[in-house]
Amino acid sequence: MRVALLALRLMCLAWLWPVTQLNSSHFPNKRRHKDMYVGENTKQKHGGGRVDLKMKKLDSTKSLLIKSEQLLRIEDHDFAMRPGFGGSAIPVGIDVQVESIDSISEVNMDFTMTLYLRHYWQDDRLAFPSSNNKSRTFDARLVKKIWVPDVFFVHSKRSFIHDTTMENIMLRVYPDGNILYSVRITVTALCSMDFSSFPLDTQNCSLELESYAYNENDLMLYWKNGNDSLRTDEIVLSQFFIEDFQPSFGLAFYSSTGWYNRLYINFILRRHIFFFMLQTYFPTMLMVMLSWVSFWIDRRAVPARVSLGITTVLTMSTIITGVSASMPQVSYVKAVDIYLWASFLFVFLSVIEYAAVNYFTTVEEMKKLKGAKIPSSFNATQAMVFDGCFHDNDIDLTPFPEVSSTPNTERNTQSRNSTISAPTEGTRLRRKHPLKQNLSFIMSNSYMIDSYSRVIFPLAYLLFNIIYWSMYA
């Protein structure tokens, strides 16, 4: 019986062996024809084998991205909600590195700053297993699919994220769910400046960071490393010297939404004075000193002294206009305004001084002409040409004629002398006021006004400079 079964199996194997050989001989040809058909179709569709390789590379990149999203389980969670929603506020640490302060505008009262803004928080939904405990780094494409803090700049006028050659955004995820989110931003923010001491001023500006949607019950902003959270590169400004960079924090209240954590980047700017010394103060001092030159010019040289005074006044007006055009239209007086207008007053007074000298000289000479005997040779033409610009020796002033003494005049003289020498009891003596005496003396000697002005004007201007620089410097 066993021998019969064994013989039957051998007969079956002998019958099936030719069939298997026939199938194996025809199957490779069919497979090869199928490959050729697929290759021809791909060449017709894509235009060659090189494009096919590119498509394979794109597919591989896509597959890697899908693996990263699967690793972080992005599709398994709703990242429109913050981490730990419904629980305590999520802490978000902030770290800032200031790259540069691009500009500071006094007219617009703002500043422009470029910085690296880094956020630190933990999201357990993005935790992933890792054998070597290494982090994974991503760019802006993955940032749009997860939750990130909505930090914005308070009092910001303009801001943008740099996008050359790609968006300057970096996301680093650690296996335990800790996240580092870094972005490079240029922001123009408001700085309320006080110009009462301009240009000897010190400005205190601040850049303020705050969450827009999440109040203190949902998100807690804090400096990651305390005072070391704010780092700066070597910053050099043209008109300012940076005295201090300091971080601080506080709370901001909004009546509709509540309290929010707010972080401050405070920096103190002290203005360089040398530029304004060259452009404003030194030219002003020279114009004031130039106006004093008229005190040494002869008072009869009317064209020289008038032209010098008008020139200095117009130059001071030009300096004041140029400084005002580069400054904001504030409603209070600045330190530079005090100096310029005080200097303008000194220049203006020098012109008024010559007007007084010329007037007193004319009055004095007219008195001499009224009391003098005008020679017969002094005709009408000379009288029209005469304008007061002459020398005293050019005119023959004859003395007054002597009055002959008569008995009546002698009697009157004796009576006056007796009255003056022996006043009766109860009479009061009149004394001339010393101010009037000095004024009449100056009017009769107008040349002394220039002599006094040569000393009074420089001393007064020196005293003003001492008081000014001691107050503001």
Secondary structure, DSSP 8 states (H G I E B T S, - for coil): -HHHHHHHHHHHHHHHHHHHHHHHHHHHHHHHHHHHHHHHHHHHHHSSHHHHHHHHHHHHHHHHHHHHHHHHTGGGS-TTS-TTTTSS-EEEEEEEEEEEEEEEETTTTEEEEEEEEEEEEE-GGG----SS---EEE-HHHHTTS----EEEETEEEEEE--SSS--EEEEE-TTSEEEEEEEEEEEEE-----TTTTS-EEEEEEEEEESS--TTTEEEEETTGGGGEEE-----SSEEEEEEEEEEEEEEETTTEEEEEEEEEEEEEE-SHHHIIIIIHHHHHHHHHHGGGGGS-TT-HHHHHHHHHHHHHHHHHHHHHHHHTS---SS--HHHHHHHHHHHHHHHHHHHHHHHHHHHHHHHHHHHHHS---TT--HHHHHH--S-S-GGGS-----------HHHHHHHHHHHHHHHS--TT-------HHHHHHHHHHHTTHHHHHHHHHHHHHHHHHHHHHHHHHH-
